[in-house]
Amino acid sequence: MNEIVLHDYWRSSAAYRVRICLNLKQVRYSSVAVNLLEGAQRGDDNRAINPQGLVPTLVVDGHALTQSLAIIDWLDATFREPAMVSADPLLRSGQLARALVVAADIHPIDNLRVLKRLEQQFGADQQARDDWYRHWVIEGLTAIEEMAADTPTGPFLGGEAPDIADLCLVPQLYNARRFDVALDDMPRLRAADAAMAALAAVAAAHPDRVRPA
């Protein structure tokens, strides 16, 4: 394996998940910035490697990998430690279920292109967009808080070590705080997030640390 390049946007929650995984697994990579606010994701260069015109894309020796959870799955299969999903089928199912609440239920209807569509097609102003965002975040995070009650005791959602759900949780809570989402009723999620933030590998993936100058 010669070269790993992450096509990234510093505030993309999907790219943030991948950065955390790369850092936890101590995988060396370089980054290419794709400015979502300027529409660079829809440009020819990005679409040549990501037909959806999105980020992240992980290019490995010229092979383009897309979709954050698929990228994390590849990383887990290629760099096995630390594992992001369990070999135990029941534990694995729970981990993926919690991760997918964020990646499949919250994030897709709250990302930038959806919020812009609400404005363009339905005339939603900023307040309406923010209310939409908060509604779906609170609904999803409340569910994960309840689901986490059945997880092993430990600082992380996965117990004593981070798992794929923790990778999804951290960016989602970062964004929730940006939009002033109340997290007081989610002690388990806040504890897992704090445990993640204490890890140097996770801190290094924070948007404030990778934001272009």
N, C-alpha and C positions, 0 to 999 in steps of 0.2 A: 504494500500500500504506500503510494508515494505522496499523495497530496489530498488534504481534506479542506474544502472551502465552504464556509457557511454564508449564504446570501441572506442578509439579515436586515431588520429594522430595529433600532434600539428599543422602541416602545411596543413592538409587536408581542403580544402575550404568547403566541405560538412559537415565535423565534426564541423568546425568553425561556420557554420549556426546554428547547433543544440546547441552548447555551448551558443551562444548569446540568443537563445530562452529560454533555461533553466534558464539563469541568469536573463533575463527580467521578467520571471514569478516567480523568486525566488524559484525555485525547487532545493531541496538539492539532490546531486548525488555524486557518486564517479567515478573515472576514471580508465580505464585500457589502458595503452599505447600499440599501435600496430604499430611497426616501418615499414613503407612502404618501406623505402630505403633498408631495410634488407630482404624484402619479407615476413614479418611476417603475412601479410594479407592473404597469400596463405597457411599458415600452418593449420594443422588439428584443432588446438584450435579455430582459428578464423572462419574457414569454418564450424565448428560445430554449430555456431550461425548465420553465414552469408554465405549462399550457394554461393554467388557471389565472396566471398573472398575479400570483400571491407570493408571500414569504411565509416560512423559510423554505429554502432549497439547500440541501447539502450535496455538494458535488464531490464525489469520491473517485479519484483517478479518471475524471471525465464522465462518470456516470451520475446523472442527476436524480436525487431522491427528494420527493416532496411529501407534504402532509406531516405535521409534527409528530403524531403518534406513530406513523409508519417509520419515520426517521429514528425515533427513540427505539422502536422495535429492532431496527437494523443495528443500531448501536449496542443494544442489549445482546443481540446474537453474535456480534463481532468482538465486543469488549465485555466479557461476561461479568466482570467485577467492577463495582458493586452491582448486583442484579436489580433491575427496576421492576421486574415481575417475578413472582414466586414460581417454582417448579410444581408446587402443590396446586392441583386444579381448582379447589375451592377457594384458596387464598388468592390465586391469580384472578379468578372471576370477580371477587370482591374488589380487588385493586383496580381492575379495568372498569368496573361499574362506577366507582367513585371518580376515576379519571374522566370517564365519558360524560358524566353529568356536566363537567366543565367544558370539555372539548367538543361535545356533540350537542349539548342542550343550552348552555349559557352563551358560550363564545360565538357560535355562528350567527345568532340573532342580535348580537350586541357589538359586532365588529364595525369597523369604519364604513365599509361599503353599504351595510344595511342601514346604519344611522343616516348616511347621506341619502339613501333611497327614501327613507321616511320623510326627509325634508323635501326632496325633489318631486315625489309623486303625491304625497299627502299633505304637504305644506306644514309639517311639524316644525315648530320653532325650537330653540335650544332647550327651553324648559320641558317641552313635550319629549324631546329626544332623551334628556336626562332622566325623566320619569320612566320612560320605556326601559332604559338601561337598568335603572335601580330595581324595577319590578322583577325582571328576569334574573338578575344577580341574586337578589334576596331569596327568590323562590328556589333557585338551584343550590345556593350555599346552605340554606336551611335544611334541605334534603340531605346534603353531605354531612352536616352536623349530626343529624339523626343516624345516618348510616355509620358514622365513625364510632358510635356507641358500641357497635359489634366488632370493632377491630381490636387487635392485640394491644395490651397496655404498653405505652411507650410514648416518647415525645413526638413521634411522627405519626402520620395517618397509618403508615405501614407497621408501626410498632417501634422496634429499637433502631431501625434504619429507614431511610427514605425509600419510597417506592414511586411508581409512575403517577399515582394520585397526588403525592406531594409536589411533583414536578409541575402538575397542572394547577395545584392550589396556589402556589406562591405568586405567579403572574396574575391570577384572578383576584387575589386579595390586594395586590399592588394597584390594580385598576379600580377595584371597589373603593379603595381609600381615595383615589383621585376624584371619584364621583360622590364622595361623602356618603357612602353606604354605611349604615349603622351595623357594627359587628359585635355589639355588646352581648347579644344572645348566642354567640358562637364561640364559647370558650375553647372547645376542642380544636377548632380550626385555627384560632389565634395562637394556641399553644404550639401546634404543628408548624405554623408559619414562623413563629419565633425560634423554634428549634432549627428550622432550615436556615434562617437568617444568620444564625450563629456559626454556620459552616463557611469556611473561607471560600470553598468552591462555589457555593451558592451566592455569597456576597459579591464575588467577582463577576457574576452574570447579571447583576442588577442593572437596570436601564441607566441609572446615573453613572455607573462605572464604564459603560460601553458607548455612551452617547457621543457622537462625533463632535469634535471641537468646533 
